[in-house]
Amino acid sequence: MLSGHSNADGSPERLNRRRFLVAASAGLAGSALAESATAESLADVPAREPGADLSGFSARSQYVKISRIPEAGPGRRNIDPSEAINSKAPLQDLVGTITPSDLHYERSHSGVVDLDPARHRLLVHGMVERPLVFSMDDLKSMPAVTRTAFLECTGNGWENWKKADENVTVQNTHGLVSTNEWTGVPLKFVIGLLGKDPASTWMLAEGGDAAGVARSIPLTEEILDEAILAYGQNGEPLRPAHGFPLRLLLPGMEGNLNIKWLRRLKFGDQPWMTRWETARYTQLLANGKARQFQLRMETNSVITQPSGTMVIRPGRNRITGLAWSGHGRIAKVEVSTDGARTWQEVALTGPALPKAQVRFQLDWAWDGKPTKIVSRSTDEKGNVQPDRKSFIAAMGTNALFHYNAQQTWGIDESGRVRNVLD
């Protein structure tokens, strides 16, 4: 029912309305499926037969073809892996919200380091009373926390900064974001062992790869409350590509701050201005000035099916995608099937967790006429994903990072789905 009592902010009424929308959508979908189903027997189904022996590792089915793709920057696709700087997650083939560990996107500056956890150490020093060096056994003996959070490369979406290649997939445009369950030691617990100087407001985090990636991180209350020294990923030790045996996890912050192969934390009262925050991860704005320390990933969403290079048929189609925000939970997702002229709120499938991806879905009857589909998300703090025109007006086209404009997919009369800018 849409009627009933509500509090001052109207939340119960909104919740009831959303339940009604979800139930209505499910009813329409059920009717459509019932009409399309046919009565058949199991006569043509293959007979039962013995399966393969049990093993120490479960492989994917031979019928599932799914993998990341290596790329070397905007427009440089289908390259030799030795030239790649990243490997993108196959968003169009995933279901749910958790990305399998081996399909989580990868971004490395000097290849993947495979460190011996028995020899690895974490040095913590600087403006502290007691500088300490921790082994992995030390860290694993401390109280642990587990949370689900997304990681996103600042270059996600860079394919569409200036022009749209119509022959790309959502893996090409948005494959530099993934969501995992992470386990490790709260940074705040380690800080308590050190006796950090209250005047220390910054932390330098350094990785153990050959590139020596190091970033200055402001010790805001939010970061102190949420940062994790992570050694677990989806219920197992980190994969080498994601920082084994130890990485820094800063939920909601840009991917390059989440230092992999973490070996050093240093506390101080100002940023260190490393090359990674001067020459690399800065934003050249339209006025010619460069923005530093744009650390938070903004509110975002993308339709993953149907999406670039797919083909659909007239009639019932399921629209689904992912939404996320570095500010907190996703509050709602809207979808337009007429090129952003009108919008409708859609169902979220599962809990919307803080700083984690949530899946959305909509049943849509396509009439066979050319159109455009697009999604936009709103988070719990009221941040709305911008349309491309508004985004470019604010950021210009000189920048390369933090692209979160709405993604539009064009559909022609043949049902071919292609990447378009608006």
C-alpha positions in Angstrom: 0.0 0.0 0.0 1.1 3.5 -0.7 -0.8 5.0 2.2 0.0 4.9 5.9 1.8 6.8 8.6 5.2 8.3 8.1 7.8 10.2 10.2 9.0 13.7 9.5 11.3 12.8 6.7 8.7 10.5 5.1 11.0 7.4 5.0 8.4 4.7 5.8 6.2 6.1 3.0 9.1 6.0 0.6 10.0 2.5 1.6 6.4 1.4 1.1 6.4 3.0 -2.3 9.6 1.2 -3.3 8.2 -2.1 -2.1 5.2 -1.5 -4.3 7.4 -0.7 -7.3 9.4 -3.8 -6.8 6.4 -6.0 -6.3 4.8 -4.5 -9.4 7.9 -5.1 -11.5 8.1 -8.7 -10.3 4.5 -9.2 -11.2 4.9 -7.9 -14.7 8.1 -10.0 -15.2 6.3 -13.2 -13.9 3.4 -12.6 -16.4 5.8 -12.1 -19.3 7.8 -15.2 -18.4 4.7 -17.4 -18.0 3.5 -16.3 -21.4 6.8 -17.1 -23.1 7.4 -20.5 -21.4 6.3 -23.6 -23.1 5.3 -27.0 -21.7 8.1 -29.5 -22.5 9.2 -32.9 -21.2 12.7 -34.0 -20.2 12.9 -36.4 -23.1 15.6 -34.5 -24.9 17.6 -33.6 -21.8 20.9 -35.5 -21.6 20.8 -38.6 -19.3 22.4 -38.5 -15.9 26.0 -39.6 -15.8 28.9 -39.8 -13.3 30.8 -36.5 -12.8 34.5 -35.7 -12.5 36.5 -36.6 -9.4 36.7 -34.1 -6.5 39.8 -32.0 -6.5 41.6 -29.3 -4.5 40.4 -26.5 -6.7 37.1 -25.8 -8.4 37.4 -24.6 -11.9 34.7 -22.7 -13.9 32.5 -24.7 -16.2 33.8 -25.2 -19.7 30.7 -23.4 -20.9 31.6 -20.2 -19.0 33.9 -18.0 -21.0 34.8 -15.0 -18.8 38.0 -13.0 -18.3 39.6 -9.7 -17.7 41.1 -7.8 -20.7 44.5 -6.0 -20.6 44.6 -2.4 -21.8 47.2 0.3 -22.0 45.2 3.5 -21.6 42.4 5.3 -23.4 41.9 3.8 -26.9 44.8 1.3 -26.6 43.0 -2.0 -26.5 43.8 -5.6 -27.7 47.4 -5.2 -26.8 50.1 -7.6 -25.7 49.9 -8.1 -21.9 53.5 -6.9 -21.6 52.3 -3.4 -22.6 49.3 -3.4 -20.4 49.0 -1.0 -17.4 45.6 -2.4 -16.3 43.3 -5.3 -16.7 39.5 -4.6 -16.8 36.8 -6.6 -15.0 34.1 -8.2 -17.3 31.1 -6.3 -15.8 28.8 -7.4 -18.6 29.2 -11.1 -17.6 29.0 -10.7 -13.8 25.9 -11.2 -11.6 25.3 -9.9 -8.1 27.7 -7.4 -6.6 30.8 -9.3 -5.5 33.6 -9.6 -8.1 35.4 -12.9 -8.1 39.0 -12.4 -6.9 40.5 -13.5 -10.1 38.3 -11.1 -12.1 38.8 -8.0 -9.9 40.3 -5.3 -12.0 44.0 -4.8 -11.8 46.2 -1.7 -12.1 49.9 -2.0 -11.6 52.8 0.3 -12.3 55.6 -2.3 -12.5 54.0 -5.7 -12.7 52.7 -8.0 -10.0 55.0 -8.6 -7.1 54.8 -12.0 -5.3 56.2 -11.6 -1.8 57.0 -14.2 0.8 54.7 -13.5 3.7 57.2 -15.1 6.1 59.7 -12.4 5.2 57.4 -9.5 4.7 57.5 -6.7 7.2 55.5 -3.5 7.8 57.5 -0.5 9.2 55.4 2.1 11.0 57.3 5.3 12.1 57.5 9.0 11.9 55.7 11.2 14.4 54.9 8.4 16.9 56.2 7.5 20.4 57.1 3.9 19.5 58.2 3.1 15.9 57.4 -0.6 15.3 58.0 -3.2 12.7 55.3 -5.8 12.3 55.4 -9.3 10.7 52.4 -10.8 9.1 52.0 -13.1 12.1 51.9 -10.0 14.3 49.2 -8.4 12.2 47.1 -11.6 12.0 47.2 -11.9 15.8 45.4 -8.5 16.2 41.6 -8.0 16.2 40.3 -8.2 12.7 37.3 -6.6 10.9 35.6 -7.6 7.6 33.7 -5.3 5.3 32.4 -5.2 1.7 33.7 -2.2 -0.3 34.4 -1.3 -3.9 37.7 -0.2 -5.3 37.8 2.0 -8.4 40.7 3.2 -10.5 40.7 7.0 -11.0 40.9 6.3 -14.7 37.6 4.4 -14.9 35.4 5.9 -17.6 38.3 7.7 -19.3 37.2 6.2 -22.7 34.5 8.9 -22.9 36.2 12.1 -21.9 36.3 13.6 -25.3 34.6 11.2 -27.8 32.7 8.0 -27.8 34.0 4.9 -29.6 30.7 3.1 -30.5 32.4 -0.3 -30.7 33.3 -0.7 -27.0 31.8 -2.8 -24.3 31.0 -1.8 -20.7 34.1 -3.7 -19.8 36.1 -1.2 -21.9 34.3 1.8 -20.5 33.8 0.9 -16.8 35.8 -2.2 -16.1 38.2 -0.5 -13.6 35.8 -0.9 -10.6 35.2 -4.0 -8.5 33.6 -5.0 -5.2 35.1 -7.5 -2.7 34.9 -8.5 0.9 38.0 -7.4 2.7 39.5 -8.6 6.0 42.3 -7.1 8.1 43.4 -5.0 11.0 41.8 -1.6 11.6 44.4 1.1 11.1 43.1 2.8 14.3 44.1 -0.3 16.3 47.7 -0.2 15.0 47.9 3.6 15.6 46.9 2.9 19.2 50.0 0.7 19.7 52.3 3.4 18.4 51.2 6.5 20.3 50.8 8.8 17.3 51.6 12.4 17.9 48.3 14.4 17.9 50.0 16.9 15.6 50.4 14.3 13.0 47.7 14.9 10.4 49.1 13.0 7.4 50.3 9.5 6.7 52.6 8.2 3.9 51.8 4.8 2.6 54.4 3.0 0.5 54.2 -0.2 -1.4 56.8 -2.9 -2.0 56.7 -2.9 -5.8 59.7 -1.8 -8.0 57.8 1.5 -8.9 57.8 2.4 -5.2 54.3 3.8 -5.3 53.8 6.0 -2.3 50.9 8.3 -1.4 50.2 11.0 1.2 46.9 10.4 3.0 45.1 13.0 5.2 44.2 11.5 8.5 40.6 12.6 8.6 38.2 11.2 11.1 36.5 9.2 8.3 39.8 7.6 7.2 40.9 6.8 10.7 37.5 5.1 11.4 37.4 3.1 8.2 41.0 2.3 7.0 42.0 -1.4 7.1 45.4 -3.1 6.8 43.9 -5.9 4.7 45.3 -9.4 4.2 42.1 -11.1 3.2 40.0 -10.9 0.1 36.7 -12.8 -0.4 37.5 -15.3 2.3 41.0 -16.1 1.3 44.4 -14.4 1.4 44.9 -11.5 -1.0 45.8 -12.4 -4.6 49.3 -11.2 -5.6 47.7 -8.9 -8.2 45.8 -7.2 -5.3 48.6 -6.7 -2.8 49.5 -10.1 -1.2 50.3 -10.3 1.6 49.2 -6.9 2.8 47.5 -3.8 1.3 45.9 -0.6 2.6 42.2 -0.4 2.2 40.5 3.0 2.2 36.8 2.5 1.4 35.4 5.0 -1.0 38.8 6.6 -1.9 40.5 6.5 -5.2 42.2 3.2 -6.0 45.8 4.4 -6.1 45.5 5.3 -2.4 44.8 1.7 -1.5 48.5 0.8 -1.6 49.4 -2.8 -2.5 52.2 -4.8 -1.1 52.2 -2.4 1.8 55.6 -2.2 3.6 55.7 1.3 5.2 53.5 3.8 7.0 55.0 7.1 8.1 53.2 9.8 10.1 53.8 13.5 9.7 52.2 16.9 9.8 52.1 17.6 6.0 51.9 15.8 2.7 55.1 14.4 1.2 54.3 15.5 -2.3 55.5 12.3 -4.0 55.6 12.1 -7.7 52.4 10.1 -7.5 50.5 13.2 -6.2 52.3 15.8 -8.3 53.2 14.4 -11.7 50.7 11.6 -11.9 47.3 11.6 -10.0 46.3 15.3 -10.5 43.5 16.8 -12.5 44.2 19.5 -15.2 41.1 21.6 -15.1 39.6 23.8 -17.8 41.1 27.0 -16.4 44.6 25.5 -16.7 45.1 24.9 -12.9 45.8 21.4 -11.6 43.8 19.9 -8.7 45.6 17.8 -6.2 44.3 15.3 -3.6 40.9 14.7 -5.2 40.7 11.6 -3.2 37.1 10.5 -3.0 35.4 8.5 -5.8 32.1 10.1 -6.7 28.5 8.8 -7.1 28.3 6.6 -10.2 26.3 3.9 -12.0 26.3 2.0 -15.3 23.9 -0.3 -17.1 25.8 -3.5 -17.7 23.0 -5.3 -19.7 22.1 -4.5 -22.4 25.3 -2.6 -23.0 27.9 -1.9 -25.7 28.1 -4.3 -28.7 25.2 -6.4 -27.5 22.1 -7.0 -29.6 18.5 -7.1 -28.2 15.1 -8.0 -29.7 11.8 -6.2 -29.4 9.7 -7.2 -26.4 10.6 -7.9 -22.8 14.2 -7.1 -21.9 15.8 -7.1 -18.5 17.9 -3.9 -17.8 20.5 -4.4 -15.0 23.6 -2.6 -13.8 25.7 -1.5 -10.9 25.7 1.7 -8.8 28.2 2.9 -6.2 29.4 6.0 -4.3 32.5 6.9 -2.2 30.2 9.0 0.0 28.2 6.1 1.4 25.1 4.0 0.5 23.3 4.3 -2.8 19.8 5.6 -1.9 18.2 5.2 -5.3 18.8 4.5 -9.0 16.8 5.8 -11.9 16.7 4.6 -15.4 15.6 6.3 -18.6 14.6 4.3 -21.7 13.9 7.4 -23.8 17.3 9.2 -23.9 16.9 11.0 -20.4 13.6 12.7 -21.3 11.8 10.8 -18.5 13.1 8.7 -15.6 11.8 5.9 -13.4 13.1 4.6 -10.1 14.1 1.0 -10.3 14.6 -1.9 -7.9 17.8 -2.5 -6.0 18.5 -6.2 -5.7 20.0 -6.8 -2.3 21.2 -4.5 0.5 22.8 -1.2 -0.4 26.0 -1.2 1.8 28.1 1.9 2.5 30.8 2.4 -0.2 29.9 -0.8 -2.0 28.3 -1.6 -5.3 24.6 -2.4 -5.4 22.9 -4.0 -8.4 19.7 -2.6 -9.9 17.2 -4.0 -12.4 14.2 -3.1 -14.5 11.9 -5.1 -16.8 11.4 -3.1 -20.0 9.3 -3.8 -23.1 11.3 -2.5 -26.1 9.0 -1.4 -29.0 11.7 -1.9 -31.6 12.3 1.8 -32.3 15.7 3.5 -31.9 16.2 4.8 -28.4 18.8 5.5 -25.7 19.0 4.0 -22.2 20.9 5.5 -19.3 21.0 5.3 -15.5 21.7 7.8 -12.8 22.3 7.1 -9.1 21.8 9.2 -5.9 23.6 8.4 -2.7 22.4 8.8 0.9 24.0 12.3 1.2 22.1 13.6 -1.8 24.9 13.4 -4.4 23.4 12.8 -7.8 25.4 11.4 -10.7 25.7 14.2 -13.3 24.8 14.1 -16.9 27.7 14.4 -19.3 26.9 18.1 -20.3 26.9 19.2 -16.7 30.0 17.2 -15.9 32.1 18.6 -18.8 30.9 22.1 -18.0 32.4 21.7 -14.5 35.5 19.7 -15.3 36.4 20.5 -18.9 38.1 18.0 -21.2 41.7 18.4 -20.1 41.4 16.0 -17.1 41.7 12.3 -17.2 40.6 11.0 -13.8 37.3 10.8 -11.8 34.9 10.6 -14.7 31.5 9.8 -13.3 29.1 11.2 -15.9 26.0 9.2 -16.8 26.7 6.4 -19.4 24.3 6.4 -22.3 23.8 3.3 -24.6 22.2 3.9 -28.0 20.0 1.2 -29.5 19.2 1.2 -33.2 16.3 -0.3 -35.1 18.2 -3.6 -35.5 18.7 -3.9 -31.7 22.4 -3.2 -31.8 23.6 -1.5 -28.6 26.4 1.0 -28.9 28.3 3.6 -26.8 27.2 7.2 -27.3 27.9 10.3 -25.3 24.3 11.5 -24.8 
